[in-house]
Amino acid sequence: MSAPVAEPARRSIEVVAGVIRDARGRILLARRTEGRDLAGRWEFPGGKREPGESPEGALVRELREELGIEAEIGDHVITVPQQYPDKHLSLDVREVRAFSGTARGREGQALVWVPPHKLAAYEMPPADVPVVAALGQPDRYLVTPEPGATGVLSAVDRVVGNLGQIGQRLRRDPQPLSPAEQRWLQALDRALASGIRRVQLRAHGHDPARWPLLAAVAAERCRAARAEVLVNGDATLAAQLSVGLHLRAAQLVEPARRPMPDGVPVGASCHTLEDLRRAQDLGCDFAVLGTLKPTPSHPGEPGIGWDAFARLREAVSLPIYAIGGLGAADLPEARRHGAQGIAAIRAWWG
Ligand SMILES: Nc1nc2c([nH]c(=O)n2[C@@H]2O[C@H](COP(=O)(O)OP(=O)(O)OP(=O)(O)O)[C@@H](O)[C@H]2O)c(=O)[nH]1
């Protein structure tokens, strides 16, 4: 009997790439030349870090060698850990604050200047999917809390206490929002005013008969603020309101294909590698992964931590928000571990 063949260890490479913008705000992509891995795909110019080099130093050298420009390196955008069949990549992406010279493909590579909203139309390596999302999509994802005790429409209803009658009145009265629901909408307005641009409408525990109306009003406010909206778990409601759908982890096993048409956002809550793979196979636009840190909403759960987050993140190429006990102060660390940003109830709620 022959001895089992050990799987060859994947080599690790550290690559630094630059987001170079022209005066019109377009971003430079270079095409990988024949004979290299992923030949023909478009990428952000850059290359491998040499031993002893800083990320900034490596990027300045690569851009000089590849494009003939002298670059000034700016902010960190995201570092994406990514498993490829033959290697483990860490792709560290930086803004190029300024450069001198004219960019030319000095190694025979084609170049193209692309408006940011068109980046996703270019075929790029898997590690670049989270980079393109980091450049164009919100880094904060608000998940709404439940609106509180709202089974009370008025003092009369409280006395009657008959849900059937309340349901009938809801159908007649176009504005039956309770004080708690109105406070909830005001908090949503404050979150939108603070710059939140991606919202998951979720109200576990809220009266299901009242939720469609409240969600419709909330979706309208989000639209007015140009924020993207997804409703939690309910594809029918999402279609009625013409908004996106956020799948619960338990729902990932149900659909055989993407549950909404292309162009309508679909997100997914994930806890395991299997969830993430399923979300990716379904064509979800992004995932939410946690719980990252201990949080009062999940007592007794220690949180997976950033290293485990990065190990899961590298097995897929979806944009992924981290969730669980996180806030604005965690955004830089999230980006260093390949996260699109942070999903939260408390931290982003007005
Ligand atoms: N510069 C750059 N490299 C990227 C991007 N995305 C991405 O996956 N990569 C990967 O990072 C590695 C960059 O290595 P390289 O360009 O310096 O050298 P190479 O082709 O000889 O790579 P190799 O030695 O791994 O085969 C490649 O494996 C490439 O596929 C990107 O946006 N920019």
The ligand as a MOL file (V3000), in Angstrom:
LIG
                    3D

  0  0  0     0  0            999 V3000
M  V30 BEGIN CTAB
M  V30 COUNTS 33 35 0 0 0
M  V30 BEGIN ATOM
M  V30 1 N -1.0050 43.5980 -8.6990 0
M  V30 2 C -2.1080 42.9270 -8.4070 0
M  V30 3 N -2.0510 41.5980 -8.1420 0
M  V30 4 C -3.1960 40.9600 -7.8570 0
M  V30 5 C -4.4380 41.6560 -7.8240 0
M  V30 6 N -5.4170 40.7660 -7.4960 0
M  V30 7 C -4.8380 39.5420 -7.3550 0
M  V30 8 O -5.4110 38.4890 -7.0840 0
M  V30 9 N -3.4780 39.6520 -7.5760 0
M  V30 10 C -2.5590 38.5210 -7.5010 0
M  V30 11 O -1.3710 38.8730 -6.8370 0
M  V30 12 C -0.2500 38.2860 -7.4700 0
M  V30 13 C 0.6450 39.3810 -7.9660 0
M  V30 14 O 1.8200 38.8530 -8.3250 0
M  V30 15 P 2.7250 39.5090 -9.4620 0
M  V30 16 O 1.8720 40.0590 -10.5290 0
M  V30 17 O 3.7220 40.4040 -8.8240 0
M  V30 18 O 3.5880 38.3460 -9.9670 0
M  V30 19 P 3.2360 37.0530 -10.7690 0
M  V30 20 O 2.2250 37.2650 -11.8060 0
M  V30 21 O 4.5280 36.5120 -11.2060 0
M  V30 22 O 2.5920 36.1690 -9.6100 0
M  V30 23 P 3.0070 34.7300 -9.1600 0
M  V30 24 O 4.4880 34.7290 -8.8700 0
M  V30 25 O 2.2010 34.5090 -7.9180 0
M  V30 26 O 2.6120 33.7960 -10.2580 0
M  V30 27 C -0.7600 37.4300 -8.5950 0
M  V30 28 O -0.9440 36.1180 -8.1650 0
M  V30 29 C -2.1260 38.0890 -8.8760 0
M  V30 30 O -3.0260 37.2000 -9.4470 0
M  V30 31 C -4.4690 43.0420 -8.0950 0
M  V30 32 O -5.5170 43.7280 -8.1100 0
M  V30 33 N -3.2870 43.6290 -8.3780 0
M  V30 END ATOM
M  V30 BEGIN BOND
M  V30 1 1 1 2
M  V30 2 2 2 3
M  V30 3 1 2 33
M  V30 4 1 3 4
M  V30 5 2 4 5
M  V30 6 1 4 9
M  V30 7 1 5 6
M  V30 8 1 5 31
M  V30 9 1 6 7
M  V30 10 2 7 8
M  V30 11 1 7 9
M  V30 12 1 9 10
M  V30 13 1 10 11
M  V30 14 1 10 29
M  V30 15 1 11 12
M  V30 16 1 12 13
M  V30 17 1 12 27
M  V30 18 1 13 14
M  V30 19 1 14 15
M  V30 20 2 15 16
M  V30 21 1 15 17
M  V30 22 1 15 18
M  V30 23 1 18 19
M  V30 24 2 19 20
M  V30 25 1 19 21
M  V30 26 1 19 22
M  V30 27 1 22 23
M  V30 28 2 23 24
M  V30 29 1 23 25
M  V30 30 1 23 26
M  V30 31 1 27 28
M  V30 32 1 27 29
M  V30 33 1 29 30
M  V30 34 2 31 32
M  V30 35 1 31 33
M  V30 END BOND
M  V30 END CTAB
M  END
